[in-house]
Amino acid sequence: MTYSNKVSKIVYGGDYNPEQWSEDIWEEDMRMFKLAHIDIVTLNVFSWASLQPDENTYDFTKLDKIMDLVRENGLKVCLATSTGAHPAWMAKKYPDILRTEINGLKRKFGGRHNSCPNSPAYHKYSVRLAEKLADRYKSYDNIVAWHISNEFGGECYCENCERAFRVWLKDKYKTIEELNRVWNTAFWGHTFYDWDEIVLPNLLSEHFAPERTMFQGISLDYKRFNSDSMLNCFQEEYDTIKKITPDIPITTNLMGFYPVLDYQKWANHMDFASWDSYPSNGDSMAKMAMSHDLIRGIKKGEPFVLMEQTPSVTNWQPYNALKRPGVMRLWSYQAVAHGADAIMFFQMRRSIGACEKFHGAVIDHAGHENTRVFRELEALGAELEKIGNMTLGAKTDAKAALVFDWDNWWAVQLSAGPSCELQYYEEVLAYYTALHSNHIPVDIIGTENDLSGYQIVIAPVLYMTKGNYDEKIRQFVKEGGTFVTTFLSGITEEHDLVITGGYPGPLRDIMGIWVEETDALPKGSENTFSYKGIKYPAKLLCDIMHLEGARALSSYETEFYAGTPVIVKNEFGKGSSYYIGTSSNGEFYEEFIKDICMEKGVRPVCVTPKEVEATERKNESGTYLFYLNHGEKENKVVLEKDYQDILTDTFYHKNEELSLKARDVMILKEAADA
């Protein structure tokens, strides 16, 4: 299946803002969309001010014209609710809608992401607008999805939020005594005697820096509360729209590894996942791939929608580098290779003013089709028409899983120690990159996911062991799975209270070790260890451990803990576990991951040169192999089976050598499935 039963191909289009243009431009846009094979537009993303000029007036005249025009031209619509930026009159009449920053500064009207998620006025008017839109356009059969708000994000620290935080805490902990226990308020005499004594944690109270706090438990709960507050805003609009148009799927555009919102929790409330991909200049192919796999993972492997990417240039980068010829096509197909069933852009026509006037678009300021970018878009659109429905609904068959958990992310980053250099995301990326380099399909999962379908589960820096997650890992290993974790794991429970009795806490029997101390090495300082005869760096943090049934595979080579284990393996039940007591480099991770995959019989999709990415997706119509050459030179691959190229219809045979030009893509269907 795919995200909508109204879709029969990889839809192709993006954010369209005709309200910024005169109607004669609209007609020209329709002509150019047809040239580029555009078949979907996202409408109404930032139109709240024009739809509702005052408290009681709603004017849909212009949107009616736009909706009719795109329908007449055969375009599908992803219809947004416009609630991502409130109108100026609303801020003037209801100042409680304005956010307060972490330093206590009250915002004025401006920008976007500018509404307090706990403002009564915001809740009232956002839901009302969503209801009116759903009721007005419910009969339009070309609406394939609803798009609530836009890129939910940011935080608010106002009085609305403080009051709502107290209610959230009372609902979660029930008694003030339990709250005092989980927050460890005996420390520094922070005991609370009544709920109204609780203040939110910011730079006026518990924080000594935006991401550093004196009371981790309080700030961790505020992170959870803020994410839940925004999710509640999404849910209210969702419920309202669903009552009127129950058969149209609903989403909101996520932002990959975005630290503010717990997307794994959000995904449970979305009909399908969608996201906006804007990699930074110089991001590796693995880093880009990991974000796609995250979005696929939060919906348990279901295909996702690439809601936004730039056709050419991103305006907010420090240096607005152009996408080189072929890169737009390459990155679009990378999204498809990792689970996308839609390729969409921001924006369709380039704005003439404000901060996005230098952001790329399908139709540039030149206003015609005679541009390099448009020609590339037109060519990709033709290819997507040829592919049709072949890859729709296709999934990735992964036997390896990588654990990423927002609570864990927040707790690590908020913690005072053990190192200011520690970045949870970067440690997870190191292991993902090793899997990606070995062409091992991987699911990115949360702590709620079932582990039984995997042979290898990797959980770097599993600092926080929530609830009975250790028991889930224990059963996974006992039944034959391989579990890998690292330094600074099993340290705390879900409230960031240390689990006493020795590290790694509840994981101790699974790993077969006891960690006594952890040495934090300053940037530029390293210990060393050898693995398979090659010396590698031990940096950032070095766990000093004792064996309790595990077997040492490598030891530290310098400092007072030279000779103590750094990499260990423990046999546990029918399975095994590995503990990596330090942070190392990419060469080590790549070799180590290759070894444990070989040990478990987890095979790569295929073998390719370093610059060529290879993935596989499967559906009822067949198995599809994607080759993506991220290099700036030609690379060759050797086929391991018989295939048919779905873009050229060419047949290839097993052991045949194929050439991929720089930044080229091949999509091959297994011939046995043809």
RODREN-195416 format. One record per residue (C-alpha): residue number from 1; x, y negated, z. Coordinates in steps of 0.2 Angstrom, whole numbers. Example, Ala and Ser with C-alpha at 12.3 -4.5 7.8 and 13.67 -1.06 7.14 Angstrom:
LUMZA   nr      X      Y      Z
LUMZA    1     62     22     39
LUMZA    2     68      5     36
//
This chain:
LUMZA   nr      X      Y      Z
LUMZA    1      0      0      0
LUMZA    2      5    -18     -1
LUMZA    3     -1    -34      9
LUMZA    4    -16    -37     -2
LUMZA    5    -28    -26    -13
LUMZA    6    -29    -41    -25
LUMZA    7    -11    -39    -30
LUMZA    8     -5    -28    -44
LUMZA    9     13    -34    -46
LUMZA   10     27    -43    -37
LUMZA   11     18    -60    -36
LUMZA   12     29    -75    -41
LUMZA   13     27    -93    -37
LUMZA   14     28   -103    -21
LUMZA   15     23   -119    -12
LUMZA   16     14   -132    -23
LUMZA   17     10   -149    -17
LUMZA   18     -1   -157    -30
LUMZA   19     -8   -170    -18
LUMZA   20      9   -179    -20
LUMZA   21      6   -181    -39
LUMZA   22     -7   -189    -51
LUMZA   23    -19   -177    -59
LUMZA   24    -11   -179    -76
LUMZA   25      4   -171    -68
LUMZA   26     -6   -156    -62
LUMZA   27    -11   -151    -80
LUMZA   28      8   -152    -85
LUMZA   29     12   -141    -70
LUMZA   30     -1   -128    -76
LUMZA   31      8   -127    -93
LUMZA   32     25   -125    -86
LUMZA   33     19   -112    -73
LUMZA   34     13   -102    -88
LUMZA   35     30   -103    -96
LUMZA   36     38    -97    -80
LUMZA   37     26    -83    -78
LUMZA   38     21    -90    -61
LUMZA   39      5    -81    -55
LUMZA   40      3    -88    -36
LUMZA   41      4   -104    -27
LUMZA   42      4   -108     -9
LUMZA   43     -8   -123     -7
LUMZA   44    -13   -135      7
LUMZA   45      3   -133     18
LUMZA   46      4   -151     24
LUMZA   47    -13   -159     20
LUMZA   48    -21   -161     37
LUMZA   49    -20   -180     36
LUMZA   50    -29   -181     19
LUMZA   51    -42   -168     24
LUMZA   52    -46   -176     40
LUMZA   53    -44   -195     40
LUMZA   54    -52   -198     57
LUMZA   55    -60   -188     71
LUMZA   56    -77   -184     62
LUMZA   57    -73   -186     44
LUMZA   58    -67   -171     33
LUMZA   59    -64   -174     14
LUMZA   60    -61   -159      3
LUMZA   61    -63   -168    -13
LUMZA   62    -45   -167    -19
LUMZA   63    -42   -150    -12
LUMZA   64    -58   -144    -21
LUMZA   65    -51   -151    -38
LUMZA   66    -35   -142    -35
LUMZA   67    -43   -125    -30
LUMZA   68    -54   -126    -45
LUMZA   69    -39   -130    -57
LUMZA   70    -28   -116    -51
LUMZA   71    -42   -104    -52
LUMZA   72    -47   -109    -70
LUMZA   73    -28   -106    -74
LUMZA   74    -28    -89    -67
LUMZA   75    -17    -92    -52
LUMZA   76    -19    -83    -36
LUMZA   77    -18    -93    -20
LUMZA   78    -10    -91     -3
LUMZA   79    -21   -104      6
LUMZA   80    -13   -113     21
LUMZA   81    -22   -121     35
LUMZA   82    -12   -137     36
LUMZA   83    -10   -137     55
LUMZA   84      9   -138     55
LUMZA   85      9   -157     56
LUMZA   86     -5   -167     65
LUMZA   87    -12   -184     58
LUMZA   88     -6   -200     65
LUMZA   89    -23   -205     71
LUMZA   90    -23   -190     82
LUMZA   91     -7   -194     90
LUMZA   92    -13   -212     94
LUMZA   93    -30   -206    101
LUMZA   94    -24   -190    110
LUMZA   95     -6   -193    115
LUMZA   96     -6   -177    125
LUMZA   97     -3   -169    108
LUMZA   98     14   -176    107
LUMZA   99     29   -165    113
LUMZA  100     41   -168    126
LUMZA  101     59   -163    123
LUMZA  102     70   -153    135
LUMZA  103     78   -169    142
LUMZA  104     61   -176    147
LUMZA  105     60   -188    132
LUMZA  106     42   -190    126
LUMZA  107     41   -189    107
LUMZA  108     31   -201     96
LUMZA  109     22   -197     80
LUMZA  110     34   -191     66
LUMZA  111     43   -176     59
LUMZA  112     34   -160     60
LUMZA  113     33   -145     72
LUMZA  114     27   -160     82
LUMZA  115     11   -153     91
LUMZA  116     11   -147    109
LUMZA  117      5   -129    109
LUMZA  118     -4   -132    125
LUMZA  119    -13   -148    120
LUMZA  120    -32   -147    121
LUMZA  121    -34   -159    107
LUMZA  122    -22   -148     96
LUMZA  123    -32   -132    100
LUMZA  124    -49   -141     96
LUMZA  125    -44   -149     80
LUMZA  126    -33   -135     72
LUMZA  127    -46   -122     75
LUMZA  128    -60   -133     68
LUMZA  129    -50   -137     52
LUMZA  130    -46   -118     50
LUMZA  131    -65   -114     52
LUMZA  132    -70   -127     39
LUMZA  133    -57   -122     26
LUMZA  134    -62   -103     28
LUMZA  135    -81   -107     26
LUMZA  136    -78   -119     11
LUMZA  137    -67   -107      1
LUMZA  138    -73    -90      6
LUMZA  139    -81    -87    -11
LUMZA  140    -64    -90    -20
LUMZA  141    -59    -72    -26
LUMZA  142    -42    -78    -31
LUMZA  143    -37    -81    -12
LUMZA  144    -25    -66     -9
LUMZA  145    -19    -72      9
LUMZA  146    -21    -85     22
LUMZA  147     -6    -94     28
LUMZA  148     -8   -102     46
LUMZA  149      2   -118     50
LUMZA  150     20   -117     44
LUMZA  151     36   -111     52
LUMZA  152     30   -111     70
LUMZA  153     44   -117     80
LUMZA  154     52   -128     93
LUMZA  155     48   -130    112
LUMZA  156     38   -142    122
LUMZA  157     41   -147    141
LUMZA  158     26   -159    144
LUMZA  159     14   -159    158
LUMZA  160      1   -149    148
LUMZA  161     14   -135    147
LUMZA  162     19   -136    165
LUMZA  163      1   -133    170
LUMZA  164     -1   -119    158
LUMZA  165     15   -111    163
LUMZA  166      9   -110    181
LUMZA  167     -7   -101    174
LUMZA  168      4    -89    164
LUMZA  169     14    -85    179
LUMZA  170      0    -82    190
LUMZA  171     -8    -70    177
LUMZA  172      9    -61    175
LUMZA  173     14    -59    193
LUMZA  174     -2    -61    203
LUMZA  175      6    -66    219
LUMZA  176     18    -80    224
LUMZA  177     28    -67    234
LUMZA  178     31    -56    218
LUMZA  179     36    -72    208
LUMZA  180     49    -76    222
LUMZA  181     55    -58    221
LUMZA  182     58    -57    202
LUMZA  183     65    -75    201
LUMZA  184     77    -71    216
LUMZA  185     72    -88    224
LUMZA  186     81    -84    240
LUMZA  187     96    -90    231
LUMZA  188     99   -108    234
LUMZA  189     83   -110    244
LUMZA  190     72   -110    229
LUMZA  191     57   -101    238
LUMZA  192     40   -106    232
LUMZA  193     25   -107    244
LUMZA  194     11   -112    231
LUMZA  195      9   -111    212
LUMZA  196      9   -130    210
LUMZA  197     26   -132    217
LUMZA  198     33   -123    201
LUMZA  199     41   -135    189
LUMZA  200     46   -130    171
LUMZA  201     65   -127    168
LUMZA  202     73   -141    158
LUMZA  203     87   -154    160
LUMZA  204     77   -162    174
LUMZA  205     77   -147    184
LUMZA  206     86   -130    182
LUMZA  207     96   -133    166
LUMZA  208    114   -140    165
LUMZA  209    114   -138    146
LUMZA  210    100   -135    134
LUMZA  211    105   -116    134
LUMZA  212    113   -115    151
LUMZA  213    102   -113    166
LUMZA  214    105   -111    185
LUMZA  215     90    -99    187
LUMZA  216     90    -87    172
LUMZA  217     74    -78    178
LUMZA  218     64    -95    177
LUMZA  219     71   -100    161
LUMZA  220     69    -83    153
LUMZA  221     50    -83    158
LUMZA  222     49   -100    150
LUMZA  223     56    -94    134
LUMZA  224     42    -80    134
LUMZA  225     29    -92    139
LUMZA  226     33   -104    125
LUMZA  227     33    -90    112
LUMZA  228     16    -84    119
LUMZA  229      9   -102    119
LUMZA  230     13   -104    100
LUMZA  231      6    -86     97
LUMZA  232    -10    -91    105
LUMZA  233    -11   -106     93
LUMZA  234     -9    -94     79
LUMZA  235    -21    -81     86
LUMZA  236    -35    -94     88
LUMZA  237    -34    -99     70
LUMZA  238    -32    -81     65
LUMZA  239    -48    -76     74
LUMZA  240    -58    -90     67
LUMZA  241    -53    -86     49
LUMZA  242    -56    -68     51
LUMZA  243    -74    -70     56
LUMZA  244    -77    -79     40
LUMZA  245    -66    -69     28
LUMZA  246    -63    -52     36
LUMZA  247    -55    -44     20
LUMZA  248    -42    -57     17
LUMZA  249    -25    -54     25
LUMZA  250    -17    -67     36
LUMZA  251      1    -72     40
LUMZA  252     12    -86     45
LUMZA  253     30    -89     38
LUMZA  254     43    -83     50
LUMZA  255     62    -89     49
LUMZA  256     72    -73     51
LUMZA  257     83    -72     67
LUMZA  258     74    -87     74
LUMZA  259     79    -88     93
LUMZA  260     63    -97     99
LUMZA  261     49    -85     95
LUMZA  262     48    -67     99
LUMZA  263     44    -61     81
LUMZA  264     43    -43     87
LUMZA  265     28    -48     98
LUMZA  266     21    -59     85
LUMZA  267     21    -46     71
LUMZA  268      8    -36     81
LUMZA  269     -4    -50     78
LUMZA  270     -1    -53     59
LUMZA  271     -9    -43     45
LUMZA  272      8    -44     36
LUMZA  273     25    -51     38
LUMZA  274     32    -66     28
LUMZA  275     47    -76     30
LUMZA  276     58    -91     23
LUMZA  277     75    -86     17
LUMZA  278     88   -100     17
LUMZA  279    105    -93     20
LUMZA  280    119   -105     24
LUMZA  281    133   -108     11
LUMZA  282    145    -93     13
LUMZA  283    134    -81     22
LUMZA  284    139    -63     18
LUMZA  285    128    -51      8
LUMZA  286    126    -41     24
LUMZA  287    120    -56     34
LUMZA  288    107    -60     21
LUMZA  289    101    -42     20
LUMZA  290    100    -41     39
LUMZA  291     87    -54     40
LUMZA  292     76    -45     26
LUMZA  293     78    -29     36
LUMZA  294     72    -38     52
LUMZA  295     56    -44     44
LUMZA  296     53    -27     37
LUMZA  297     57    -19     54
LUMZA  298     45    -30     64
LUMZA  299     30    -22     54
LUMZA  300     37     -5     56
LUMZA  301     44     -3     39
LUMZA  302     29    -11     29
LUMZA  303     34    -22     14
LUMZA  304     35    -41     17
LUMZA  305     32    -57      7
LUMZA  306     47    -68      4
LUMZA  307     37    -84      6
LUMZA  308     50    -97      3
LUMZA  309     68    -98     -4
LUMZA  310     75   -112    -14
LUMZA  311     77   -110    -33
LUMZA  312     93   -120    -33
LUMZA  313     99   -131    -19
LUMZA  314     95   -132      0
LUMZA  315     93   -150      6
LUMZA  316     97   -148     24
LUMZA  317    114   -139     22
LUMZA  318    130   -150     26
LUMZA  319    135   -148      8
LUMZA  320    120   -146     -4
LUMZA  321    129   -133    -15
LUMZA  322    120   -127    -31
LUMZA  323    115   -109    -32
LUMZA  324    127   -103    -46
LUMZA  325    120    -95    -62
LUMZA  326    113    -78    -58
LUMZA  327    112    -81    -39
LUMZA  328     94    -85    -38
LUMZA  329     90    -69    -48
LUMZA  330    102    -59    -37
LUMZA  331     95    -65    -20
LUMZA  332     77    -63    -26
LUMZA  333     81    -45    -30
LUMZA  334     90    -42    -14
LUMZA  335     74    -47     -5
LUMZA  336     65    -34    -16
LUMZA  337     78    -21    -13
LUMZA  338     75    -23      6
LUMZA  339     56    -22      5
LUMZA  340     49    -38     -2
LUMZA  341     33    -37    -13
LUMZA  342     33    -55    -17
LUMZA  343     45    -68    -23
LUMZA  344     40    -86    -19
LUMZA  345     49   -103    -18
LUMZA  346     49   -119    -10
LUMZA  347     45   -129    -20
LUMZA  348     36   -129    -36
LUMZA  349     39   -148    -41
LUMZA  350     53   -158    -33
LUMZA  351     47   -172    -21
LUMZA  352     52   -189    -25
LUMZA  353     54   -196     -7
LUMZA  354     58   -191     11
LUMZA  355     70   -178     17
LUMZA  356     66   -165      3
LUMZA  357     68   -175    -12
LUMZA  358     85   -166    -15
LUMZA  359     78   -149    -11
LUMZA  360     77   -138    -26
LUMZA  361     61   -134    -36
LUMZA  362     54   -124    -51
LUMZA  363     51   -141    -59
LUMZA  364     65   -153    -56
LUMZA  365     64   -172    -57
LUMZA  366     67   -171    -75
LUMZA  367     49   -165    -77
LUMZA  368     52   -153    -91
LUMZA  369     57   -135    -94
LUMZA  370     74   -139   -102
LUMZA  371     84   -136    -87
LUMZA  372     96   -121    -82
LUMZA  373     86   -118    -66
LUMZA  374     69   -117    -75
LUMZA  375     77   -105    -89
LUMZA  376     83    -93    -75
LUMZA  377     66    -94    -67
LUMZA  378     57    -90    -83
LUMZA  379     68    -75    -86
LUMZA  380     65    -68    -69
LUMZA  381     47    -71    -71
LUMZA  382     47    -61    -87
LUMZA  383     56    -46    -78
LUMZA  384     44    -46    -64
LUMZA  385     30    -44    -76
LUMZA  386     39    -29    -84
LUMZA  387     41    -21    -67
LUMZA  388     23    -23    -63
LUMZA  389     17    -13    -49
LUMZA  390     31      0    -50
LUMZA  391     39     -5    -33
LUMZA  392     24    -11    -24
LUMZA  393     22     -3     -7
LUMZA  394     39      6     -8
LUMZA  395     47      9      9
LUMZA  396     65     12     15
LUMZA  397     69     29     22
LUMZA  398     81     25     36
LUMZA  399     88     38     48
LUMZA  400     98     25     57
LUMZA  401     91     11     68
LUMZA  402     98     -5     75
LUMZA  403     90    -12     91
LUMZA  404     87    -31     92
LUMZA  405     77    -38    106
LUMZA  406     72    -56    109
LUMZA  407     71    -54    128
LUMZA  408     89    -48    128
LUMZA  409     94    -62    116
LUMZA  410     87    -75    128
LUMZA  411     94    -67    143
LUMZA  412    112    -66    136
LUMZA  413    112    -83    130
LUMZA  414    105    -91    146
LUMZA  415    117    -82    157
LUMZA  416    130    -91    166
LUMZA  417    144    -79    161
LUMZA  418    153    -68    158
LUMZA  419    160    -78    142
LUMZA  420    154    -94    134
LUMZA  421    160    -85    117
LUMZA  422    148    -71    118
LUMZA  423    134    -72    105
LUMZA  424    121    -57    105
LUMZA  425    116    -60     87
LUMZA  426    134    -59     81
LUMZA  427    138    -43     90
LUMZA  428    122    -35     82
LUMZA  429    128    -42     65
LUMZA  430    145    -34     67
LUMZA  431    136    -16     68
LUMZA  432    124    -20     54
LUMZA  433    138    -26     43
LUMZA  434    147     -9     46
LUMZA  435    131      0     41
LUMZA  436    128    -11     26
LUMZA  437    146     -8     20
LUMZA  438    143     10     21
LUMZA  439    127      9     12
LUMZA  440    117     17     26
LUMZA  441     99     12     26
LUMZA  442     94      5     43
LUMZA  443     78     -1     52
LUMZA  444     80    -15     64
LUMZA  445     69    -11     78
LUMZA  446     63    -17     95
LUMZA  447     62     -9    112
LUMZA  448     44     -4    109
LUMZA  449     48      6     93
LUMZA  450     47     25     93
LUMZA  451     64     33     91
LUMZA  452     60     51     86
LUMZA  453     61     48     67
LUMZA  454     80     42     69
LUMZA  455     96     52     70
LUMZA  456    106     37     75
LUMZA  457    101     23     86
LUMZA  458    113      8     90
LUMZA  459    110     -5    103
LUMZA  460    124    -17    105
LUMZA  461    125    -27    121
LUMZA  462    110    -19    128
LUMZA  463    112    -31    143
LUMZA  464     94    -30    148
LUMZA  465     85    -12    151
LUMZA  466     67    -16    151
LUMZA  467     54     -5    160
LUMZA  468     57     13    155
LUMZA  469     68     10    140
LUMZA  470     82     20    147
LUMZA  471     70     35    148
LUMZA  472     66     33    130
LUMZA  473     84     33    126
LUMZA  474     87     48    137
LUMZA  475     74     58    129
LUMZA  476     81     53    111
LUMZA  477     98     59    115
LUMZA  478     93     75    125
LUMZA  479     83     80    109
LUMZA  480     98     79     98
LUMZA  481    100     60     93
LUMZA  482    116     50     94
LUMZA  483    115     34    104
LUMZA  484    128     20    103
LUMZA  485    129      5    115
LUMZA  486    143     -7    120
LUMZA  487    150    -18    134
LUMZA  488    138    -28    145
LUMZA  489    124    -15    143
LUMZA  490    112     -9    156
LUMZA  491    116    -24    168
LUMZA  492     99    -30    172
LUMZA  493     81    -26    172
LUMZA  494     68    -36    163
LUMZA  495     68    -51    175
LUMZA  496     87    -53    173
LUMZA  497     90    -45    190
LUMZA  498    106    -35    191
LUMZA  499    103    -16    193
LUMZA  500    114    -12    208
LUMZA  501    124      5    210
LUMZA  502    137      2    196
LUMZA  503    136     -2    177
LUMZA  504    129      2    165
LUMZA  505    114      5    177
LUMZA  506    101     17    171
LUMZA  507    111     21    156
LUMZA  508    126     28    167
LUMZA  509    121     46    165
LUMZA  510    118     45    147
LUMZA  511    134     37    143
LUMZA  512    144     48    156
LUMZA  513    154     33    163
LUMZA  514    155     20    177
LUMZA  515    160      2    172
LUMZA  516    169     -6    187
LUMZA  517    174    -23    180
LUMZA  518    173    -33    164
LUMZA  519    188    -44    158
LUMZA  520    183    -60    148
LUMZA  521    197    -64    136
LUMZA  522    199    -82    130
LUMZA  523    197    -86    112
LUMZA  524    213    -81    103
LUMZA  525    218    -68    117
LUMZA  526    217    -50    113
LUMZA  527    220    -33    120
LUMZA  528    223    -18    108
LUMZA  529    217      0    106
LUMZA  530    221     13     92
LUMZA  531    207     23     83
LUMZA  532    213     37     71
LUMZA  533    230     31     72
LUMZA  534    226     13     67
LUMZA  535    228     -1     80
LUMZA  536    213    -13     82
LUMZA  537    210    -28     92
LUMZA  538    200    -28    109
LUMZA  539    193    -45    111
LUMZA  540    180    -56    119
LUMZA  541    175    -44    133
LUMZA  542    184    -28    139
LUMZA  543    175    -16    151
LUMZA  544    186     -7    163
LUMZA  545    178     10    165
LUMZA  546    179     27    173
LUMZA  547    174     44    165
LUMZA  548    160     53    173
LUMZA  549    158     67    161
LUMZA  550    162     57    145
LUMZA  551    178     60    134
LUMZA  552    189     46    130
LUMZA  553    192     43    111
LUMZA  554    204     28    114
LUMZA  555    211     18    128
LUMZA  556    217      0    130
LUMZA  557    236     -3    127
LUMZA  558    240    -18    137
LUMZA  559    236    -27    153
LUMZA  560    234    -19    170
LUMZA  561    220     -8    163
LUMZA  562    231     -1    150
LUMZA  563    227     18    148
LUMZA  564    209     16    154
LUMZA  565    196     21    141
LUMZA  566    189      9    129
LUMZA  567    179     21    117
LUMZA  568    170     36    124
LUMZA  569    159     50    119
LUMZA  570    147     59    130
LUMZA  571    138     76    126
LUMZA  572    121     74    134
LUMZA  573    107     88    131
LUMZA  574    107     92    112
LUMZA  575    114     75    107
LUMZA  576    128     63    111
LUMZA  577    131     45    116
LUMZA  578    146     33    112
LUMZA  579    151     18    122
LUMZA  580    162      5    115
LUMZA  581    169     -5    129
LUMZA  582    175    -21    119
LUMZA  583    172    -31    104
LUMZA  584    183    -28     89
LUMZA  585    184    -32     70
LUMZA  586    175    -27     55
LUMZA  587    188    -14     49
LUMZA  588    185     -4     65
LUMZA  589    166     -5     65
LUMZA  590    166      1     47
LUMZA  591    177     16     50
LUMZA  592    168     20     67
LUMZA  593    151     19     59
LUMZA  594    156     30     44
LUMZA  595    162     43     56
LUMZA  596    147     44     67
LUMZA  597    136     45     51
LUMZA  598    146     59     44
LUMZA  599    145     68     60
LUMZA  600    126     67     60
LUMZA  601    124     70     41
LUMZA  602    117     53     38
LUMZA  603    122     50     20
LUMZA  604    125     33     11
LUMZA  605    113     29     -3
LUMZA  606    128     30    -14
LUMZA  607    146     25    -15
LUMZA  608    150      8    -24
LUMZA  609    164     -5    -24
LUMZA  610    164    -17     -9
LUMZA  611    155    -31    -18
LUMZA  612    141    -20    -24
LUMZA  613    126    -18    -13
LUMZA  614    115     -2    -15
LUMZA  615     98      1     -7
LUMZA  616     84     13    -11
LUMZA  617     65     11     -9
LUMZA  618     52     25    -12
LUMZA  619     33     25    -15
LUMZA  620     21     37    -24
LUMZA  621     27     33    -41
LUMZA  622     45     37    -38
LUMZA  623     62     33    -30
LUMZA  624     71     16    -35
LUMZA  625     89     13    -33
LUMZA  626     95     -5    -33
LUMZA  627    112    -10    -37
LUMZA  628    117    -28    -33
LUMZA  629    134    -35    -38
LUMZA  630    137    -50    -26
LUMZA  631    155    -52    -34
LUMZA  632    161    -65    -46
LUMZA  633    168    -51    -58
LUMZA  634    162    -36    -66
LUMZA  635    161    -20    -56
LUMZA  636    158     -2    -61
LUMZA  637    147     11    -52
LUMZA  638    146     30    -55
LUMZA  639    129     38    -55
LUMZA  640    125     52    -44
LUMZA  641    109     57    -52
LUMZA  642     99     55    -69
LUMZA  643     91     38    -69
LUMZA  644     80     26    -80
LUMZA  645     83      7    -79
LUMZA  646     66      0    -77
LUMZA  647     71    -17    -84
LUMZA  648     79    -10   -100
LUMZA  649     70      7   -101
LUMZA  650     88     14   -104
LUMZA  651     91     32    -98
LUMZA  652    107     36    -89
LUMZA  653    115     53    -84
LUMZA  654    123     59    -68
LUMZA  655    141     55    -67
LUMZA  656    139     41    -80
LUMZA  657    149     25    -77
LUMZA  658    140      9    -78
LUMZA  659    146     -9    -78
LUMZA  660    138    -23    -68
LUMZA  661    142    -40    -74
LUMZA  662    146    -53    -60
LUMZA  663    130    -56    -50
LUMZA  664    120    -44    -60
LUMZA  665    106    -32    -54
LUMZA  666    101    -15    -60
LUMZA  667     85     -6    -54
LUMZA  668     85     12    -58
LUMZA  669     71     25    -56
LUMZA  670     76     43    -53
LUMZA  671     73     52    -69
LUMZA  672     66     67    -60
LUMZA  673     52     55    -54
LUMZA  674     49     47    -71
//
